[in-house]
């Protein structure tokens, strides 16, 4: 038995003391913990609660339905159609390989798709759906849906995708949509969060692009609670977005489809404009392309074929290409001279077939010359020498000013891509761009719409409409936005031209198509109410050398296609009370009178009759041919009633 | 005072012992464990499975074990202290060679019905053997260098083995608990002063070793220290735990977001929400008041133990009780510091609350020892 020594008693007290010290330290530390907790939970509570909410609440966008696009009669040009996808949720599928094998017995799934799906499954969270097949047919979807019980994890999903039911008919005007690219994002300062959605579809060209913001609509949003892995646990609230605005165009789908069918295989374009309010009724460029291919993602081969085609299907020839207007420009020269008072309509110029100025020889298209030519004859028979003479008299300033007044050399504000300004040259322009002084020969060339002058078919249609009405019509493509008329009516003030001068020009144009000696007499309309006034144009795309001239100019038919002349024709009708103006350009079509005028005449009649004209409107010797042509074209035209907008 | 010196008649015997149990302590243990059950039910999304139900069963088993241990006289436990210590070392050796690897460390022996974590056992047995050592050592020799070396070796062997697993947190806890026993046993201040100096030097050495061939701790441990010092530096990586944990705590406010309404834990933003980070869920759902209540229960348990220890008449009981109180204290102090961003994430569970079998069973066994010391305290005079 141990004795309790004073020493050990001392140490025992030390134990008690130290035990209490330990306890005290522990309580002290506990108090510190409590203070820390108070700091976190009471002092900083608001801040941390905010952080907790940021953790758990995710804002998801609800993409709005894109606005639809209709023609003036409610035919759908661009719509959203449900597109079906087949997706797989890996965690529900269990054995992914087995499920995919079963699926491939039901619908066609390529090896490529399977490999891509598996790769994607590896990358993504197991509860997120992975798309196996895109754009599957309704049949396939229903087959999958019926067999759903044996296909765990497979889910058919529906989304909206853009569709153009008339395919290539409005490709150039309406354009197409495509997934937003990083370049789109760089070039735009649009803060719309929708653009951040991967593969969100935005307008790429045409009206789809120009009216992108209106068509897109406003995104809705839903707030969802997510867990740490990003799985959505529940929806907290949602705010629906606003669907994009529906656009109604001034275009008439039936006229447009007639135009396209009538242009046929040519590389050509036509613009039909309403002379009363400037509305564009048809704006067709041939050949065209199917915008649906671009929406789906065009294959490299298909794109290559479009790009390498020498008829340039991708080009929107009506607005983006500027051609030498050729003789269709002669009205401008004539009006400029009349307005400047340098000639009177009855004054004659002798045409020997050529014209010499400052040592250069300019030829008339008619080698033998037209003899004595007055204004009416000069337009009717398209005498070049008459205009060479006028050009010297009137000067380039007056000529350019008149061209601009008539809407040439001006970039008309219509919502299509790459609308060209064309070119109406001036002394300053030549000095700045060609680094050369303007010479009188340039004026001579310009007087017959050659040389530097160039204009788009749209500008020619505007010019013709302005001559027909004497008013400053501007083209208009959008009729209404969500049912509300688009913008104020375009200004239609008088151009301030002398009405008598205009009347001379119109009369001469009337004679082009209705006088036996007129260049387009073969393309006349014999229905009195719808008489047409027009002007042919044949614009050279090559220089004719002196040597060639001496041997006899090679006829267009003997030249390779891409060196033949462009054929042009502009007209307005009816002559007494103009309602429409038409411009037709057939690239490398040869003579305007034979290649462009018949097309313009048919289209003019089609527009005036709002459908196939009676054969009685045609000269009797053409009727059999026209009847056959009408039938052929009817076969090419789509049934528009099938895709008319359903009205409540 | 050896057990032979007890006046056996002054010690409760038979079923009377039950009356002398520290019932206040038992109630507190049940209270703490109940908090655990509620939280485990909550983090499971309002379900007894998979955590609350086994936890309750284990707690019942543990309580029975505690009673059994408490009924056995404390002198028996003192006499087998050395054996228990050796067994624990053997278990540590076994886990070194045959253990199940979890979270990059060998920590468990899979017994089938439960995973035994020998380091938990070692914590208690080290305290036991130290208490027995100082009970045996004449008090005047306590501060003599040779007699200081022996307990140091007794501590360092299990510390080294646990460090080998590697489990830095537990080895530090072992060191601290052992040191506390030595401190309370009356070791001279100078030793502790030198240990502190050495400790600072050691920490310096550890950081100096970073990136060298003789690197003293693992890379992940360095990273944990880095993120502890600056959690914002890596908010989605290693700092994620601390950042999310602080968000959960902070968003609780005074009264919390309500039972089962904690978004941080329910939506899995919290890591280890049923084990090491369960306190954050408690604080998120029951707020400052809830967290403080648990802290108060814990501190009361420690205070009860120390009060009991100071009334013991033998050094074994005193030192053992204080050592166990310290072990328990270190558990919750380190865990809470960790989730509040005051300590690195070291993987120490919240005692009695965190889901986990062996930690709770061992702790309840240790409280059995505390109870045994309490029950078998001589009441009356010593002859």
Interface residues (C-beta under 8 A of the other chain):
Chain A: X1 X2 X5 X7 X8 X11 X12 X14 X15 X16 X18 X19 X20 X22 X23 X26 X27 X29 X30 X33 X34 X36 X37 X38 X40 X41 X42 X44 X45 X47 X48 X49 X51 X52 X53 X55 X56 X225 X226 X227 X228 X229 X233
Chain B: X1 X2 X4 X5 X138 X139 X140 X142 X180 X183 X184 X185 X186 X244 X246 X247 X248 X249 X250 X251 X252 X253 X254 X263 X264 X266 X267 X268 X269 X283 X284 X287 X288 X291 X292 X295 X298 X299 X302 X303 X306 X309 X310 X315 X318 X319 X322 X325 X326 X329 X333 X336 X337 X340 X342
